[in-house]
């Protein structure tokens, strides 16, 4: 699961970087730039959500270890 979340985070980061190159900074809310901005936002949200999943899994594992002792 941990490897899967890291791979998805890298894919999302790739989308963010790729779409950052597609933004026209002179008119960021026109045509193709708005799509790129939305995709950048979605990629960042995915990275945050995957980070939350990793942290929650870590907490779950630590909780299981503390119950054993």
N, CA, C and O atoms as CSV, one atom per row, in Angstrom:
chain,resi,resn,atom,element,x,y,z
A,1,UNK,N,N,0.826,-1.192,0.000
A,1,UNK,CA,C,0.000,0.000,0.000
A,1,UNK,C,C,0.874,1.261,0.000
A,1,UNK,O,O,0.571,2.249,-0.668
A,2,UNK,N,N,1.953,1.196,0.760
A,2,UNK,CA,C,2.839,2.346,0.853
A,2,UNK,C,C,3.481,2.661,-0.500
A,2,UNK,O,O,3.562,3.821,-0.906
A,3,UNK,N,N,3.929,1.627,-1.181
A,3,UNK,CA,C,4.536,1.804,-2.501
A,3,UNK,C,C,3.510,2.351,-3.493
A,3,UNK,O,O,3.825,3.219,-4.306
A,4,UNK,N,N,2.291,1.841,-3.422
A,4,UNK,CA,C,1.214,2.284,-4.310
A,4,UNK,C,C,0.940,3.773,-4.127
A,4,UNK,O,O,0.765,4.488,-5.113
A,5,UNK,N,N,0.900,4.254,-2.887
A,5,UNK,CA,C,0.632,5.676,-2.650
A,5,UNK,C,C,1.798,6.537,-3.127
A,5,UNK,O,O,1.585,7.650,-3.607
A,6,UNK,N,N,3.024,6.037,-3.001
A,6,UNK,CA,C,4.169,6.796,-3.504
A,6,UNK,C,C,4.148,6.887,-5.030
A,6,UNK,O,O,4.453,7.935,-5.600
A,7,UNK,N,N,3.787,5.791,-5.682
A,7,UNK,CA,C,3.720,5.802,-7.144
A,7,UNK,C,C,2.637,6.764,-7.618
A,7,UNK,O,O,2.861,7.540,-8.547
A,8,UNK,N,N,1.455,6.720,-6.982
A,8,UNK,CA,C,0.387,7.639,-7.360
A,8,UNK,C,C,0.769,9.091,-7.088
A,8,UNK,O,O,0.392,9.987,-7.843
A,9,UNK,N,N,1.510,9.321,-6.021
A,9,UNK,CA,C,1.968,10.680,-5.729
A,9,UNK,C,C,2.930,11.174,-6.811
A,9,UNK,O,O,2.875,12.337,-7.209
A,10,UNK,N,N,3.794,10.307,-7.276
A,10,UNK,CA,C,4.718,10.685,-8.353
A,10,UNK,C,C,3.972,10.960,-9.654
A,10,UNK,O,O,4.327,11.880,-10.390
A,11,UNK,N,N,2.943,10.171,-9.941
A,11,UNK,CA,C,2.141,10.412,-11.143
A,11,UNK,C,C,1.434,11.752,-11.031
A,11,UNK,O,O,1.409,12.526,-11.988
A,12,UNK,N,N,0.854,12.033,-9.859
A,12,UNK,CA,C,0.174,13.316,-9.651
A,12,UNK,C,C,1.164,14.471,-9.765
A,12,UNK,O,O,0.836,15.509,-10.341
A,13,UNK,N,N,2.363,14.305,-9.227
A,13,UNK,CA,C,3.379,15.342,-9.339
A,13,UNK,C,C,3.777,15.554,-10.802
A,13,UNK,O,O,4.025,16.682,-11.226
A,14,UNK,N,N,3.836,14.468,-11.563
A,14,UNK,CA,C,4.120,14.584,-12.987
A,14,UNK,C,C,3.046,15.384,-13.713
A,14,UNK,O,O,3.355,16.210,-14.572
A,15,UNK,N,N,1.770,15.137,-13.363
A,15,UNK,CA,C,0.679,15.915,-13.946
A,15,UNK,C,C,0.794,17.396,-13.583
A,15,UNK,O,O,0.567,18.270,-14.420
A,16,UNK,N,N,1.146,17.661,-12.341
A,16,UNK,CA,C,1.285,19.052,-11.902
A,16,UNK,C,C,2.391,19.749,-12.696
A,16,UNK,O,O,2.197,20.856,-13.198
A,17,UNK,N,N,3.522,19.112,-12.804
A,17,UNK,CA,C,4.654,19.716,-13.514
A,17,UNK,C,C,4.323,19.904,-14.993
A,17,UNK,O,O,4.598,20.960,-15.562
A,18,UNK,N,N,3.739,18.889,-15.611
A,18,UNK,CA,C,3.392,18.984,-17.030
A,18,UNK,C,C,2.398,20.124,-17.272
A,18,UNK,O,O,2.578,20.919,-18.195
A,19,UNK,N,N,1.369,20.204,-16.459
A,19,UNK,CA,C,0.357,21.231,-16.671
A,19,UNK,C,C,0.848,22.620,-16.294
A,19,UNK,O,O,0.327,23.619,-16.789
A,20,UNK,N,N,1.840,22.687,-15.425
A,20,UNK,CA,C,2.437,23.986,-15.101
A,20,UNK,C,C,3.087,24.595,-16.340
A,20,UNK,O,O,3.109,25.814,-16.509
A,21,UNK,N,N,3.612,23.730,-17.201
A,21,UNK,CA,C,4.221,24.228,-18.437
A,21,UNK,C,C,3.172,24.685,-19.449
A,21,UNK,O,O,3.491,25.438,-20.369
A,22,UNK,N,N,1.934,24.242,-19.289
A,22,UNK,CA,C,0.855,24.587,-20.221
A,22,UNK,C,C,0.135,25.889,-19.864
A,22,UNK,O,O,-0.675,26.378,-20.652
A,23,UNK,N,N,0.417,26.454,-18.695
A,23,UNK,CA,C,-0.263,27.675,-18.259
A,23,UNK,C,C,0.328,28.877,-18.985
A,23,UNK,O,O,1.545,29.060,-19.020
A,24,UNK,N,N,-0.540,29.684,-19.558
A,24,UNK,CA,C,-0.137,30.949,-20.161
A,24,UNK,C,C,-0.265,32.012,-19.068
A,24,UNK,O,O,-1.378,32.387,-18.699
A,25,UNK,N,N,0.846,32.490,-18.558
A,25,UNK,CA,C,0.814,33.395,-17.415
A,25,UNK,C,C,0.341,34.802,-17.776
A,25,UNK,O,O,0.064,35.610,-16.890
A,26,UNK,N,N,0.250,35.089,-19.040
A,26,UNK,CA,C,-0.278,36.390,-19.469
A,26,UNK,C,C,-1.806,36.387,-19.454
A,26,UNK,O,O,-2.433,37.436,-19.298
A,27,UNK,N,N,-2.400,35.207,-19.615
A,27,UNK,CA,C,-3.861,35.059,-19.551
A,27,UNK,C,C,-4.172,33.726,-18.879
A,27,UNK,O,O,-4.580,32.780,-19.553
A,28,UNK,N,N,-3.988,33.633,-17.550
A,28,UNK,CA,C,-4.103,32.334,-16.876
A,28,UNK,C,C,-5.525,31.771,-16.802
A,28,UNK,O,O,-5.691,30.582,-16.530
A,29,UNK,N,N,-6.549,32.587,-17.035
A,29,UNK,CA,C,-7.920,32.102,-16.932
A,29,UNK,C,C,-8.623,32.037,-18.281
A,29,UNK,O,O,-9.845,32.168,-18.355
A,30,UNK,N,N,-7.872,31.840,-19.322
A,30,UNK,CA,C,-8.436,31.729,-20.673
A,30,UNK,C,C,-8.077,30.380,-21.276
A,30,UNK,O,O,-6.984,29.860,-21.054
A,31,UNK,N,N,-8.994,29.826,-22.031
A,31,UNK,CA,C,-8.842,28.636,-22.858
A,31,UNK,C,C,-8.105,27.486,-22.185
A,31,UNK,O,O,-8.585,26.931,-21.196
A,32,UNK,N,N,-6.942,27.130,-22.719
A,32,UNK,CA,C,-6.216,25.955,-22.243
A,32,UNK,C,C,-5.604,26.169,-20.856
A,32,UNK,O,O,-5.378,25.203,-20.127
A,33,UNK,N,N,-5.339,27.406,-20.492
A,33,UNK,CA,C,-4.706,27.681,-19.207
A,33,UNK,C,C,-5.606,27.332,-18.037
A,33,UNK,O,O,-5.121,26.851,-17.013
A,34,UNK,N,N,-6.894,27.561,-18.165
A,34,UNK,CA,C,-7.800,27.252,-17.060
A,34,UNK,C,C,-7.871,25.746,-16.830
A,34,UNK,O,O,-7.968,25.291,-15.691
A,35,UNK,N,N,-7.823,24.979,-17.910
A,35,UNK,CA,C,-7.804,23.514,-17.781
A,35,UNK,C,C,-6.522,23.066,-17.083
A,35,UNK,O,O,-6.545,22.174,-16.236
A,36,UNK,N,N,-5.428,23.681,-17.440
A,36,UNK,CA,C,-4.154,23.349,-16.797
A,36,UNK,C,C,-4.182,23.718,-15.320
A,36,UNK,O,O,-3.678,22.962,-14.490
A,37,UNK,N,N,-4.756,24.855,-14.980
A,37,UNK,CA,C,-4.837,25.259,-13.574
A,37,UNK,C,C,-5.721,24.308,-12.769
A,37,UNK,O,O,-5.398,23.969,-11.631
A,38,UNK,N,N,-6.824,23.883,-13.356
A,38,UNK,CA,C,-7.709,22.937,-12.674
A,38,UNK,C,C,-6.998,21.606,-12.455
A,38,UNK,O,O,-7.129,20.997,-11.394
A,39,UNK,N,N,-6.252,21.159,-13.450
A,39,UNK,CA,C,-5.525,19.899,-13.326
A,39,UNK,C,C,-4.394,20.014,-12.307
A,39,UNK,O,O,-4.118,19.057,-11.585
A,40,UNK,N,N,-3.745,21.157,-12.241
A,40,UNK,CA,C,-2.712,21.377,-11.217
A,40,UNK,C,C,-3.337,21.295,-9.834
A,40,UNK,O,O,-2.795,20.644,-8.940
A,41,UNK,N,N,-4.471,21.952,-9.658
A,41,UNK,CA,C,-5.168,21.920,-8.371
A,41,UNK,C,C,-5.581,20.492,-8.013
A,41,UNK,O,O,-5.421,20.073,-6.866
A,42,UNK,N,N,-6.109,19.746,-8.980
A,42,UNK,CA,C,-6.523,18.368,-8.735
A,42,UNK,C,C,-5.323,17.483,-8.369
A,42,UNK,O,O,-5.425,16.626,-7.491
A,43,UNK,N,N,-4.206,17.691,-9.039
A,43,UNK,CA,C,-3.002,16.926,-8.721
A,43,UNK,C,C,-2.489,17.215,-7.329
A,43,UNK,O,O,-2.068,16.305,-6.614
A,44,UNK,N,N,-2.521,18.479,-6.941
A,44,UNK,CA,C,-2.091,18.837,-5.583
A,44,UNK,C,C,-3.028,18.250,-4.536
A,44,UNK,O,O,-2.578,17.805,-3.480
A,45,UNK,N,N,-4.330,18.248,-4.822
A,45,UNK,CA,C,-5.296,17.628,-3.911
A,45,UNK,C,C,-5.029,16.131,-3.771
A,45,UNK,O,O,-5.105,15.585,-2.670
A,46,UNK,N,N,-4.718,15.471,-4.883
A,46,UNK,CA,C,-4.415,14.042,-4.847
A,46,UNK,C,C,-3.172,13.768,-4.002
A,46,UNK,O,O,-3.139,12.805,-3.236
A,47,UNK,N,N,-2.169,14.600,-4.139
A,47,UNK,CA,C,-0.946,14.429,-3.343
A,47,UNK,C,C,-1.248,14.592,-1.857
A,47,UNK,O,O,-0.750,13.823,-1.035
A,48,UNK,N,N,-2.057,15.582,-1.509
A,48,UNK,CA,C,-2.422,15.797,-0.108
A,48,UNK,C,C,-3.217,14.614,0.432
A,48,UNK,O,O,-2.951,14.143,1.538
A,49,UNK,N,N,-4.194,14.127,-0.340
A,49,UNK,CA,C,-4.991,12.989,0.107
A,49,UNK,C,C,-4.143,11.724,0.277
A,49,UNK,O,O,-4.335,10.971,1.232
A,50,UNK,N,N,-3.225,11.497,-0.629
A,50,UNK,CA,C,-2.355,10.326,-0.508
A,50,UNK,C,C,-1.421,10.455,0.695
A,50,UNK,O,O,-1.090,9.453,1.330
A,51,UNK,N,N,-0.999,11.663,1.007
A,51,UNK,CA,C,-0.179,11.878,2.201
A,51,UNK,C,C,-0.985,11.577,3.461
A,51,UNK,O,O,-0.463,10.994,4.412
A,52,UNK,N,N,-2.243,11.972,3.466
A,52,UNK,CA,C,-3.117,11.683,4.610
A,52,UNK,C,C,-3.296,10.177,4.783
A,52,UNK,O,O,-3.294,9.674,5.906
A,53,UNK,N,N,-3.450,9.458,3.669
A,53,UNK,CA,C,-3.586,7.994,3.740
A,53,UNK,C,C,-2.329,7.375,4.327
A,53,UNK,O,O,-2.415,6.481,5.169
A,54,UNK,N,N,-1.147,7.846,3.886
A,54,UNK,CA,C,0.106,7.296,4.424
A,54,UNK,C,C,0.233,7.556,5.919
A,54,UNK,O,O,0.649,6.674,6.670
A,55,UNK,N,N,-0.122,8.757,6.353
A,55,UNK,CA,C,-0.030,9.090,7.779
A,55,UNK,C,C,-1.021,8.253,8.581
A,55,UNK,O,O,-0.684,7.771,9.663
A,56,UNK,N,N,-2.232,8.074,8.071
A,56,UNK,CA,C,-3.221,7.288,8.806
A,56,UNK,C,C,-2.800,5.826,8.907
A,56,UNK,O,O,-3.033,5.185,9.932
A,57,UNK,N,N,-2.180,5.293,7.849
A,57,UNK,CA,C,-1.678,3.912,7.914
A,57,UNK,C,C,-0.546,3.789,8.938
A,57,UNK,O,O,-0.460,2.788,9.649
A,58,UNK,N,N,0.312,4.794,9.014
A,58,UNK,CA,C,1.389,4.784,9.998
A,58,UNK,C,C,0.819,4.809,11.412
A,58,UNK,O,O,1.288,4.079,12.285
A,59,UNK,N,N,-0.185,5.643,11.638
A,59,UNK,CA,C,-0.825,5.710,12.953
A,59,UNK,C,C,-1.476,4.373,13.294
A,59,UNK,O,O,-1.388,3.908,14.430
A,60,UNK,N,N,-2.127,3.759,12.313
A,60,UNK,CA,C,-2.778,2.472,12.527
A,60,UNK,C,C,-1.763,1.401,12.912
A,60,UNK,O,O,-2.020,0.597,13.808
A,61,UNK,N,N,-0.612,1.385,12.243
A,61,UNK,CA,C,0.419,0.404,12.570
A,61,UNK,C,C,0.983,0.632,13.966
A,61,UNK,O,O,1.207,-0.326,14.706
A,62,UNK,N,N,1.211,1.877,14.330
A,62,UNK,CA,C,1.730,2.178,15.671
A,62,UNK,C,C,0.717,1.814,16.748
A,62,UNK,O,O,1.095,1.377,17.835
A,63,UNK,N,N,-0.544,1.990,16.457
A,63,UNK,CA,C,-1.589,1.645,17.411
A,63,UNK,C,C,-1.631,0.131,17.634
A,63,UNK,O,O,-1.802,-0.331,18.762
A,64,UNK,N,N,-1.474,-0.634,16.554
A,64,UNK,CA,C,-1.453,-2.085,16.669
A,64,UNK,C,C,-0.249,-2.562,17.477
A,64,UNK,O,O,-0.354,-3.495,18.272
A,65,UNK,N,N,0.913,-1.903,17.262
A,65,UNK,CA,C,2.111,-2.278,18.014
A,65,UNK,C,C,1.963,-1.965,19.499
A,65,UNK,O,O,2.431,-2.729,20.343
A,66,UNK,N,N,1.320,-0.855,19.821
A,66,UNK,CA,C,1.163,-0.491,21.230
A,66,UNK,C,C,0.185,-1.406,21.941
A,66,UNK,O,O,0.304,-1.588,23.153
A,67,UNK,N,N,-0.782,-1.990,21.238
A,67,UNK,CA,C,-1.721,-2.928,21.834
A,67,UNK,C,C,-1.057,-4.261,22.125
A,67,UNK,O,O,-1.455,-4.953,23.062
A,68,UNK,N,N,-0.047,-4.640,21.337
A,68,UNK,CA,C,0.645,-5.908,21.545
A,68,UNK,C,C,1.508,-5.882,22.800
A,68,UNK,O,O,1.692,-6.910,23.450
A,69,UNK,N,N,2.029,-4.724,23.137
A,69,UNK,CA,C,2.928,-4.633,24.296
A,69,UNK,C,C,2.187,-4.296,25.506
A,69,UNK,O,O,2.779,-4.177,26.579
